[in-house]
Amino acid sequence: MRKLLITLTMLFAVINIMAQEHLSFKGIPIEGSMTAFCQKLKAKGFTQMGRDNNVTMFTGDFTGRQATVGVGATDDGKSVHSVVVIFDESSEWNTLVNTYDYYKGLYIRKYGEPSACREHNPSRQDSNISLMYELGQGTVTYASAWNVTGGTIELSIEKAGYSDGVVIIRYRDAQNVENKIQKDLEDI
C-alpha cells in the first residue's frame, strides 16, 4: 500500500510539473511579459514590423524560410499567450500543399501523429484553378493539430485574399490561453 501511495504521489508530481510547462517557439517559452518575449525573438534574428491591438508582428527566418510571425498578448497587452507563423501567400495549390506536407512531416517526426487531422478536397478536378476556387469557397480543408506538453500546435492551409492561400502554424500555450479564458469569464 505504501509503495502504491509513493508511486501515485510521484505520478501526480510529474503531471503537475507537465501542466506547469509552457509551450515553446524557437526555444523560447511562450510565457511572461510580451516585452521580454519580443526581445528574445529579436535576439533570434527577427525584425519587428509593428503592432496592432495586442499582436506584435515580426519577420524572420523560420526553419530556413522567410516568414511573418505574430505574437499574441492578453487583452491588457502585458502577457504573451500565442505565436502564429504565416508563410508567403500563393495562388498555386501545389506550393501550398507541399509547404503544408513538409511541416506536417516535421511535426510528426517531433511529436508523433496529429491528435486531429482533416484533409478534405471535394473537387473532382485536380487543376490549380479548381483547387484554389474550392479553397476560396471554404470547401477544401487542410488542417492538423498536435496536443503537446504545454499547449497545442495547429497547421493549416487557409484562404488569403481573393485567389490566394497561405500556410499558417499556430502555437497556443495552454496555461496562458486558459488564464485569458478565465479572465474573460469574469467579464461576462
N, C-alpha and C positions, 0 to 999 in steps of 0.2 A: 504494500500500500504506500509506504513511504517513497519507494522508488518511482511509483506512478505519479505521486504528488510532485516530486522533484522534476520529473520529465514534463509534466503539464506546466509547471511553473516556468521551466526553460522555454517551452514551446510558446507560451503566452509572451514571454520577454522578447523572443525573436519576432513574433507577429507584431508586437508593439514597436520594435525598432524598425521593421519594414514599413509600418504605417507612418512612421515619422520621417522616412526618407523622402526626398524631393526628386522629381524628375529632373534630368539634366539636359542641356542643349550645348553641344560642343564642349562638354566637360564642365559647364557652368550650371550649378544647381538653380532651378527656377524657384527662387525664394528671395525673401528680403526686399530691400528697397529697390525701387525702379532705377534710381540714380546709380546705385552700386552695380546692379546687373548690367546696365547700359555701359558703364565704364569698363567692365570686364569684357563685354562684347567688342568694344572699341580696341581693347588691348589684344584681341584676337584678330585684328585687322579689318573690322567692319567700320564703315563710314556712315555716320548719322545723316539721314536725308531730311528729317523733320519730325514734327509731332502733330497729331490730330486727335483731339479729345484725349483719351487715355491709351493711345497707341503711338509708340515711337518707332519710326521706320529707319531701316539701315539697308545698305547694300554691301555685298562682300562675297567671299568665297565659301561655298558650302560643298564639300566633297569634290572640289575641283571645278565646280560650275559657279558661274556668277548667279546670284540670287538676291531677291529682296526679302528682308526679314522684318517682320513686325513683332514688337514686344508689347504685350497687353498688360495693363495695370488695373488695379481695383478702381472703383469709382472715384475714390479720393486721389488717385494718381500716384499713390505712395508705394504700393507693393506690387511686384510682378507676379503674374499668375499663368501666363501662356506665351508661347512663341509660335509664329507662323512663318513658314518658308514658302515663298512664291517664286516659281521659275518663270522664265520668259513666256509670254503668250505665243501661241502658234495657231495657224489656220490649217495645219497638217495633222491629221489624225495619227499617222504613223509616228510622228515626232512626239506627240503627247503620250501615246500608249507605250512607246519604247522607254521614255523617261519614267513613266509610272512603273513599268515592269522592272526596270533597273533598281529603283528604290524599293519596290516590294521585295525583290530578291535580297537586297542588303538587309532589310529589316527582318526577313525570315531567317537569314543567317545569324543575326544577332539575338533575336527574341523568339524565334520559332514561328509556327504557323499563326496567322492572324486570328484573333478572337472573333472577328466578324469580317466578312468579305462579301461584296456584291459586285459582280462584273456582268452587267446585263446590256446586251446590244440587240435590240429587237429588229434592226434593219436587215432586210433580206439581201441588200446590196452591200458590197464592200467598198464602194467608191468613197473617196475622201469627201466629196460634196454631200453624199447621203449621211455619212457618219457625223460630220460636223453639223449638219442640219438637225439630226437627231439629238446631238449634244445640246444644241441651242434650244430645242423643244423640251428638254428635260427628260427625254425617254431613254437616253444612254446613261447608265450609272456605272462608274468605276470607282470603287472605294474599298479600302481595307483599314482595319483598326487593330491595334495591339494594346491589351491591358498589361502594363509593365509596372515594375516596382516604382511607386511614386506617382503614377498617373496613366495617361493614355497618349498614344501616338496615332494619328489618323492620316492616311494618304488618299488623295482623290484627284480625279480629273473633273474640272468644273468649267462651266461656261464663263467666258470673259469677253465682253463686248458683243458686237453683232455676229461675227462669224469666226471668232477665235475661242480657243480653250486654253486652260492653264492647269499645271500640276501643282498641287498645294500639299504641304505637310504641316500638320498641327500638333504641337506638343502642349498638353494641358496637365499642369501639376494638380494632383488630386486634392491635396490639403488646401492649397490656396484657392482653387475653384470652390471647394466646399465652404471655406471661410466666406467667400463672396456670396454664395447662396444663402448661408446663414444670416449674413448682414442684410441681404435683400429680403429675406423672410421677416426680419424685424421691421422692415419698412412698410410691409403690407398689412 
